[in-house]
Amino acid sequence: QVQPVESGGGLVQAGGSLRLSCAASGNIFSFNDMGWYRQAPGKQRELVATLTTRGSTSYANSVKGRFTISRDNAKDTVYLQMNTLQPEDTARYYCCYWDAYGIHYWGKGTLVTVSS
């Protein structure tokens, strides 16, 4: 299996923006639905956004209108554009895709810290 690799996290002030990237070779995201999750300290992992192979997207209510998920097939990369970041967006962000059997493949995550 191919493990996705996240990048792009960092420290940003409230109101700022970051773009996370998730790379996985072999046209993984062309053939599998995927999502971005996040886990804040002391909290459960939550689903942030999803992107299907057909291009349909969905978002958690907490990020609607601020985050955008997209895919670049030529680069085997999925992005999460995060705008108007707030301290409550601080978390480790994980990229995940799942196959036809429902098996999930996770990256190791990238840390996003939003200062007030």
C-alpha positions in Angstrom: 0.0 0.0 0.0 1.1 3.6 -0.5 1.3 5.8 2.5 0.3 9.4 1.9 2.7 12.1 3.0 1.5 15.4 4.3 3.4 18.8 4.3 2.7 22.4 4.7 1.9 22.8 8.4 3.4 25.4 10.6 2.7 28.4 12.8 0.4 31.1 11.7 -1.4 34.0 13.3 -5.2 34.0 13.6 -6.7 35.2 10.4 -3.9 33.8 8.3 -3.8 31.1 5.7 -1.9 27.8 5.1 -2.0 25.3 2.3 -1.5 21.7 3.3 -0.4 19.1 0.7 -0.8 15.4 0.6 1.2 13.4 -1.9 0.8 9.8 -2.8 2.3 8.2 -5.9 0.6 6.0 -8.4 -2.6 7.9 -9.1 -3.9 7.0 -5.7 -6.3 9.9 -5.4 -7.6 9.3 -8.9 -8.9 5.9 -7.9 -9.7 6.3 -4.2 -11.8 8.7 -2.2 -9.9 10.6 0.4 -10.2 13.0 3.3 -8.4 15.4 5.6 -8.8 14.8 9.3 -7.4 16.6 12.3 -6.8 15.9 15.9 -6.3 18.6 18.5 -4.6 17.8 21.8 -7.0 15.9 24.1 -9.6 15.6 21.5 -10.8 12.9 19.1 -9.8 12.9 15.5 -12.4 14.6 13.3 -13.1 14.6 9.6 -12.4 18.0 8.1 -13.0 17.5 4.4 -13.5 14.8 1.8 -12.9 14.5 -1.9 -14.3 11.7 -4.0 -12.8 10.3 -7.2 -15.6 12.1 -9.1 -14.6 15.4 -7.6 -17.4 15.8 -5.0 -16.4 17.5 -1.8 -17.8 17.8 1.7 -16.7 19.8 4.7 -17.2 19.9 8.4 -19.5 22.7 9.5 -16.7 24.3 11.4 -14.6 24.8 8.3 -17.2 25.5 5.6 -16.4 28.6 3.7 -12.9 28.8 5.0 -11.2 25.5 3.8 -11.1 24.2 0.3 -10.0 20.7 -0.7 -8.7 20.1 -4.2 -6.7 17.7 -6.3 -3.9 17.9 -8.9 -3.9 14.6 -10.7 -0.7 15.4 -12.6 1.1 15.8 -9.3 -0.6 13.0 -7.4 -1.3 15.6 -4.7 -4.4 16.7 -2.8 -4.4 20.1 -1.1 -6.3 21.7 1.8 -6.4 25.4 1.5 -7.1 26.9 4.9 -8.1 30.5 5.2 -9.1 32.7 8.1 -7.5 30.3 10.5 -8.5 30.5 14.1 -6.9 29.1 17.3 -9.4 26.3 17.4 -8.0 25.1 14.1 -4.8 24.1 15.9 -4.3 20.4 15.4 -2.3 17.7 13.7 -3.8 17.3 10.2 -3.9 13.9 8.6 -4.4 12.8 5.0 -6.2 9.6 4.5 -7.5 7.6 1.6 -9.6 4.4 1.6 -9.9 1.6 -0.9 -12.9 -0.3 -2.2 -12.7 -2.6 0.9 -12.9 0.3 3.2 -9.3 0.0 4.4 -7.9 3.4 5.4 -4.4 4.4 4.7 -3.1 7.2 6.8 -0.2 9.7 6.6 1.8 10.7 9.7 0.2 14.1 9.8 1.4 17.7 9.8 1.1 20.1 12.7 -0.8 23.3 12.3 -0.6 25.9 15.1 -2.7 29.1 15.1 -1.7 31.8 17.5 -4.2 34.3 18.8 
